[in-house]
Amino acid sequence: MPNARPIRAAALALAAIGPGVAPAAAQAPNLPTAIAAFAGEQSAQCVAAGGTPRIGPAFATGVDLDGDGALDYIVDLAGIECANAWSAFCGSAGCPVSVWIAGPQGHAVQWRDHVQGWTLDPLGDEVAVVVERAAVACPEGTQAGDTCSERLTFAAAPGSPPPAAPAAEAQDPAAAAP
């Protein structure tokens, strides 16, 4: 099966969207506390499976998905190399991807599933995440080996105050990714 991870051309995708998008590689020391903790948990799972983890730049992509001015994150476990336990996270259905939305209490998972790839698509003040799913997760009638797309949007509630906690948690020195 060909590698269907179009987001790996991240520089092009992020440049096309413009300001408000920042790859986590440039912000690794400043990952929000909850996402840094999640990275640590996943690294521990890799070690438990007999592997050696290395978190790469594709692990977390910061982008304002809901137009509230705060960075939200797409976390893709394909961004963790688990040497000697290569299939620790990904399989034929793809890799686990989760969307973490910034809120007053910090970042929280708003969506998660296995996908074969994902891209970002700007929609005015918001950015949609378009995921590619394996045939088994597609509507009935999808042929084996095919994929289907799903567009995910995360609009901020009208009148929501801008989140305060994520900016504060990004300053936490313990938030550095492992």
N, C-alpha and C positions, 0 to 999 in steps of 0.2 A: 504494500500500500504506500503511495507517495506521501511524503511529509506534507500535511495540509495545515501548516502553521504560518499563515500569511503575516501574522503580526511580527514574526521574526525579522521582517524588514522594518523594524521598529523606527528607525531614523526617518524613513519616508513617511510612515503612517503618522508619527507624532508631529513631524514638520508640517504635514498637510493640515493638521487640526489647529496648530498654532499655540498661542499662549495658554497657560493653564494646564498644560500637559508636561509632565516631567518623568522620565524613566527612573525607576527606583535605583538603578545603578549609581546615578549621580547623588542619590539621597540615602543610600544604604545606612549610613550612621544615623539618619533622621527618620527611619521608618517609625510609624506610630507604634506605641507600646503593644497593642493587641496583635498587630501584624508581626512584629518582631518576636513576640511570644509564640505565635503560630509557627513561624520559621524555626524556632528552637524545637518545638514539638515534632515538626516534620523531620528535622535533622536527627532527633532522637529515634524516631521510627526507622530511619535509614540505618542507623547504627545497630538497632535491635534486629534488623533484617540481615546483618552482617556486612553492611556497606560503609562506605566513607562518604559523607555528604560534602557537597560544595554548592553553596547557593550562588547562582549566577544572576546576571543583570535582568534576565527575563522572568525572574521569580515574581517581582511586583512592579506594576506600572501605575504611576500616579497620574490621575486625570480628574478634572472636575466633571463628573458624569451627570450631576443633577442641576448644575447651573447656580449653586449657592455660593460659589467662590472658594470653597474648601476642596483640597485634594481628596478624592476617593481613590481606591486602589483595586486593580484587577490582580489577583494572586493566582499564578499558574504553576502548579507543581512540576510541569515540564522544565521549569527553571531551576530545579534542584537536581544536580547530578548525584547519583547514588552509586559510586563506583563499587563494583563487586556485588551489587544487588540492583542491577540495572532496571528491573521491572518492579521495583518497590512501589512506585506511584502510578505508572501508566500501563495501559493494556490495550486490547483491541477496541475498546469503547472510547479510547482517548485518555486524557489526563484530567485530574481534578482541577477545576478552575472555580474560584470564588470571587464575588464582588463585595467589597467592603465599602460601605457608605459612611462618611463622616457625619457625626451628630453631636449633640450636646454632651453625651457621655463618652465620646470617643468614636472609634470605628467599629462597626458591627457588620456581620455578614448579612447581606440582603438576598443573595442568590448563590447557589453552588450546584455543580453537576460535573459529570465527565464530558469533555468535548474534544473534538479532534483538531480544533483550531479556533481562533477568534480574531476579529478585527475591530477597529473603532470607526464609527461613522458619525461625523458632526451633524447636529440637528439644532441650529440656532444657538441658544445658550446652553444646551445640553449636548451630550455625546452618547450615542447608543453603542452598546456592545453587541456585535453580531457574532453568534457562536455557530460553529459547524458541528453537527451531531452525526454519530454513526447511524447506519440504517436501523439498528435495533431500537434506537430512541426516536425514530422518525414516525410520521403518520403511517397508518396501514397502507400497504401498497408500494412502499418504498422498496426497491430492489436491493438485495444483499450487495454490499460493496459501494452502494451509493451513500450520499450524505444529504442532509437537509439543513437549512439555516433557520435560526431564530433570532429575532431582534429584541434586545432587552433595553428598556429605558428605566430611568430612576429619577423621575421628576421630583424636585423638592416640593413639599406641601406649600400651597400659597400662604404667604404671610409668615412663613417659618423664619425665626431669627437665625442669623448666621451662626454656625457652630463655633463654640469657643474652646472646647476641650481638645480637639485635635491639634490646634496650634500649640497649646501648652504641653501636650504629651510628646510632641515632636522634639521638645527641648530636653526630655528625660535622657540622660546619658546611658541609662540601663536599656534604652530602646534600641540600641545598636543591634543589627542582625548578627547572628552567630557566624 
